[in-house]
């Protein structure tokens, strides 16, 4: 009951000393934790404006202030208040005085909450605008304030209003600003620059414009960085830039493959590995750049190694690259190259994945392999079992059609005398889909049934 009068005194007088003592005594922490009504009442009385002055107070207790700040972030409406221009500027200023204390950690936590909340970023965009926010950051001499502002600006560029619009086309000077960040002496600012460019590159049109402005070469030159966070930001940006077909050759010409090959071989950080694998996978979807990957034995041998990794995502995505090579640019010489790394056996194991998209990739890749060497499929111990499980278990007619097509390749090579029972099972299964509305599935089972009929008739002759 004593909290009420103390709080009234602290807020009514708007006196910094009394507010300091209220916070320091922990009363606000207790009051704000579970009572949204009290927090809203405090807001009406300019509480936040006074509260954000406290870190600069001579008697400031950063430990207690950071606890209070943490509790306030539990309330969504308070996060919206923190995102307002007048409050955000004060929060950015607090970084300098909070160095080395729990306040610094709490301010970073608050900023991360804002950065990862699209509605809060929209508030910042409405109140600042990207150009004003960038200028605001450029005006700072203090490193911590500057880098945090740039991180905010970089995150802002992830909004649809910048990605899916003519913004970049009309503001090409922004690209030059962001490229300048990438050369900054501060690693955090370089991260912000790479992140911002990567966010803009999430639309194909923007990715083309950025490639024209030399961003791919710039980011590739930054891949020599030893900072993991920076590596992650750069690779994220290059992954987005490598998605449009038009940009893939530029990525290879910039020498990106060689540097990514080094990350694949040396990096111990899963996120960096995953991004490196993702870029190579993207390049393997386009025949000309896929052929360039095939010329890099270091990359292929490292992928073979990661295909046995404990991390399921790293393992499956590494194998998936082999499946993409098979689908995109398989030739006799390419097939002979892939055999050195046991690629076919690895792709067959992908049929046992929990994810249907990976199974379908494998089915398509193995059909391509059959054009050069169907015996390797016929001799596989697990292939029949995997295909049968896909046909029986999938709800996707497209994938079932691909499974029947692969079964057709295998059964066409089998000795009819040893496979009579197998023919019967496949015949019963295929007959269920003769009247399917899916054209590809209907066609696959029709051809398979014709083959089985020929094989069975040969047994009676």
N, C-alpha and C positions, 0 to 999 in steps of 0.2 A: 504493500500500500504506500510505502515511502517513495517508490519509483515515480509515481505520478507527479507529485509536487516538484521533485528534483528535475524531472524532464521538462515540466512546464517552465521552470525557472531558466533552464538551459536554453530552450528554444525561443521563449518569448522575448528574452532580453537580447537574443542573438549575440551574446557576449562570448568571445572566443575563449576567455579564461574559464568560464563556467562550463562551456561545452567540452573543453579539454578535460576538466575534472570529471565530468559525467562519463566521458569515454574511458578515461583512465581507470575509473572505478569499476568498469565492466558492466555498468547498468545498461548501456545501450545494447551490448551484446546479448544480454538476457532478454531485454524487451523486444528486440527485433527478430529474434530467432524464430518464434512461432506466431507472431502477431502481425499479420499483414495490415490490419487496420491502423495500428500504431505507426507502422512505417509510412503508410500513405498520409497520415496526419502530420508526421514529421516533414514530409516532402512539401506540404502546403505551407510550412513555416520556414522555408528556406534552409532547412536542415542540411541538405546535401551541399549547398554552396559553402556553408560554414565548415562542414566536415572535411571537405577537400582542402581546406586551409591548414588543417592540423599538422600534416607532416612537416610543414615549414615553421611550426611553433617552436620556440626555444626549449620548451619542456616536453616536446613531443615524445610519446612512448610508441614507437613504431610497432612493437609487438602487439599491443592492445588495439591500435588502430587497424592493423592488418587483419586481426580477428574480426573486428567489426565489419570491415570491408568484405571479408569472406562470407559472413552471415548475410549481408545485404544482397550478395549475388545469388542467394537461393531464390530470390523473388524476381520473376521474369520482368515485371514492370520496372524494377530497379535497374536491370540491365539496359532497358530502353532509355532510362534517364542517363546512365553512364555514357551511352552512345551519342547523346546530344553534344553539339559542338562546344558549348561553354564548359561542360563537364569533362569532355574528352581531352581538351587542351590542358586542363588542370591535371588529369591523370597522367598524361605524357610528361608534364613537368615534374611529377612526383618521382619519376624514375631516378633522377639525379640524386635526390636527397635520400632515396631508399636503398641505395647501393650497400651491399653487404649485410642487409637485414632481412627479416621475414617479409617486410613490406615489399621489397623488390620481387620476391617470389610470388606474392599475392597479386601484385600489379600485372605480372606476366600471365598469371592464371586468368585474371579478369580480361586482359587483352585477347587471350586465346579464345575465351568464351565469345567475345564479340566477333573475332575473325571467322569463327566457324558457324556463325548464325546469319543466314541470308537476310532476315528481316532487320537485324541490327545494322548490317552493312548498307542496306537501303536507306536507313535513317541517316547514316554518315554521308552517303552520297547526296541525299536531299539537302543536308545542312552545309556540307563542305563543297561537294563536287570534286571530281578527281583532280582537275588542274589545280584547284585551290589547295587541296590536301598535299599534292606534290610540292607546290611552292612553299607551303607551310613547313614541310620537312626540310626543304633546301635552305630555309632561313635559319634552321637550328645549327648552332655550332657544337652544342653538347651531343656527344656521340650516341648516348642511350636514347635521348629524345628523338634524334634524327632517325636512327635505325628502326625504332618502334613505329614511327610515322610512316616510313617506307613499307614496313611489313603490312600496315593497315591499307596503304594505297595498293599494294600488290594484291591483297585479298579482295579489295573493292573491284579490281579488274576481272574477277571471276563472275561478276553479275551478268545476267543475260543482256542488260542494256549496253554493255560494252562488247560482249562476245558476238551476239547476233544482231548487229546493226552496222551502220556505215561509220560508226565512231572512229575506228582506226584509220579508215580511208581519208576522213576529214581532219584527222589529228596526227599526221605522220610524225610531227615533232615529238610526240610522246615516246615513239620508238627510240629516237635519239637520246632522250632523257633516260630511258630504261637501260639502254646500252651503256650509258655513262655510269649507272649504278654498278653494272657488271664489272667495271674496271676499278671500282672503289677500293681503297686500302682496307676497309672494314669488311670482314667476311660476312657479317650479318646483312650488310647492305647489298653485297654481291648476291646473297641468297634471295633477298627481296627482288632484285632485278631479274634474276632467272625465273623466280616464281611468277612475277608479273607477266613476263613474256610468254611463259607456259600457259598461264590463264587465258591470255588473249588468243593463243594458238588453238584454243579448243574449237574454233570454227575453221572449216577448210579455207574460206576466203581470207580470214586473218592470217592463217598459216602461210598462204601464198605471199601475202604482202610482207610478212616478217622475213620470209626466205629471200625475197627481192632486196630487202634492206640489209642483208648479210648476217642475220641473226644466227643461222645454223653454223656458219663458220666461227662466229664469236663464241657461241656456247661450246663448240667442240674444242676451241683453244682453252676454255676454262676447265676441261675435264682432267687436267693435270693436278687439280686441287687435291690436297691431302685431308681436307675437312669433309667428314661424312655428310653433315647437313648440307653443305654446298654441293657435294656430288649428287645428293638426292634431288635438290632443286633443279640442277642442270639437266639431269637425266629425265626428270618429269617433263621439263620443257621440250627436250629433244624427242621424247616419246610422242607428244602432241604434234610437234612439227613433222614427224616422220609418217603420220597417218595418211595425209593426202598423197595419192600416187605421184602427183607432179613433183613433190618434194623429196621423194625417196632417193633418187639419183644424186640430188644435192647433198644429202646426208652422207652417202658413200664417198662422194668426191671430196668432202671436207675432211676425210680421214677418220670419221667417227668410229668405224668398225674396228680399226686397230686399237683405239683407246678403250673401247667397250670390251674388246677381247682381253685387255689387261685387267679390267674390273672383274670380268667373269673368272679369270684365273686366280686373282689375288684377294678380292674383297671377302671379308668375313661377315658382312652385314646383309642380312636377308633382303631388306628393302632395296638396297643398291643392286643386289643380284637380280631381284625380280624386275626392276626397271630396265636393267641391261638386257635381260632375256626378252622383255616386252618389245624393246626397240628392234632387236634382231628378228623377232617373230613378225613384226610389222614389215620389215624389209623383205622377208621371205614370202610375202603375199603378192609380190610384184616380180615377174620373171627376170628382168634385167638385174635388179639388185639381189635377188635370190641367188643368181649365178655368182655374184661377187662374194656372198657368204660362203658358197661352196669352195671358193678359192682360199679360204682361211682355215687350214687344218688345225690351228691352235684353238679356234672357236669351236670347231666340230668336236675335237677331243675333250674340250672342257664341258661341252653340253652332254657328252656321253657320261662324264663324271657326275654332273649335276642330275642326270637322269636316275641316279641311285641315291639322291639326297634324302635325308629324313623328313625335310619339309615337303609336304604333299604338293603345295602349289609350285615350288621351285622344280620339283621332280616332274610333274605333269606338263608344265609349260616348256621345260627343256625338251621333253619328248615331242611335244606339239610342234616345235620348230622342225624336227625331222619330218613330221607328217606334212607340214606346209611345203617343205622342199620337194617331197614326193609328189604332191598335188600340183605345184606351180611350175616346176622346171625339171621334171625327171627325164633324163636321157640315159642311154646305156652307160656312158662314162660317169654321169652323176650317180647312177645306181651303184656302179662298182665302187665309187668313192664312199657312198653311205654304208656299204657292206663292211668297210673297214671298222666302223664304229658300232656294229651290231644294231643298226637303226631299225631294221624290219622287226626283229624280235622285240625291241622296245616299243614300237608302235602297236604291235599285237597286244602287248600288255595294257596299252591304253584302252583297249576294248573292255577291260575289266574295271574301268573308272566308275566312280559314283555319279559322274556328271555326263549327261547325254551329249552335250556339245562336243566333249572330248571323244566320246565313242564314235560320233558321226564323222569327226575329223579323221579318225583312224580308219573307218570303213572306206572313206573316199581315197585316202592315201594308199591303202592296200589294193584297191582296184587299179590304181596307177601302177603299182609294183607288178601286178599280175601281167601287165603288157610286156614286161621284160623277163620275168622269172616267176612263173606260176608254181613251179615245183617247191619253192621255199614256203609257199602258203599251204600246199597240199601236205607237206611233211610236218607242219606245226602241230604239236600235241594239243594245245589249248584252243586253237582257233575255232574248231567246230563248236566247242562248248560255248565260247563267248558269243558267236554269231547266233546260236540257237537261243541263248538267254536274251539277247537283244530282240530277236523276232518275237519271242513270247512275252517279253516284259515291257517293251516300249509302248507309249501312247502316240508316238510321232510316226505318221505314215511315211514321211520322207525318209526317216532313218530306217524304218522297216524295209522300205524299197531298196535302200543301199545295202542292207544286210542280205536280202535275197539275191542281189546282184553279185555279191561276194561269194555267197553259197554256190551260185551258178558256176563261178570260176573253179571252185574247189571240186564240185561234183563232176564237172566235165573231165577232170583229170583222173578221177578215181577208177579203179578196176571194178566193173559192174558185179563180178562174182563175189567180191569181198564187201560190197556195199548194198546188197539187196534190201536189208532191213532199214538201212539209212534212207534209201530212196522212198520207201513206204512212209516213213515218218515225215520226210520233207514234203511228200505229195499231200498227205493229210493236212499238214500245216498250211501249205500254199493254197490249197483249194478254198480255204476260208476267206481269201482276199481276192478271188477271181472277179467279184463284182464290186470291188472297192471303188469309191468315188475319186480316189487319188490316181491320176493317170499313170504316174511313174510306178506306183506299187502294182497296179493292174498289169502293166507291161512286164514288170520284172517277174511276177509269178507266172504269167502266161508262158514266157520263154523258159522258165525253170521247169514248168510242167511238161513242156514239149521235150526238153532234154531228158527228164526222168522217163518219159514214155519211150523215147528211143533207147535209153540204157536198159530198161526193163525188157523191151522186145528183143534186144540182142541176147539176153539170157536164155530165151526160149528157142533160139535158132540153133 
